[in-house]
């Protein structure tokens, strides 16, 4: 099974059981658009509160995601920036 398939199954399972992940609570668009500070806040929420961030990051790599917060990291214009690198700027 691919990481993308695994992520889709896990997201569906958690949605059905109401065992929400950070990206499933509130406005999920905050993980894909906003100011750099808003994206950083979403990435930190993901880093601290998501039990499947490794699977999410692997799925994003597999799908070549270029934008948004995936697996606790910010993907911006094709460049992967970790939270620590972002904070140094």
Secondary structure, 3 states (H helix, E strand, C coil): CCHHHHHHHHHHHHHHHCCCCHHHCCCHHHHCCCCHHHHHHHHHHHHHHCCCHHHHHHHHHHHCCCCEEECCEEEECCEEECHHHHHHC
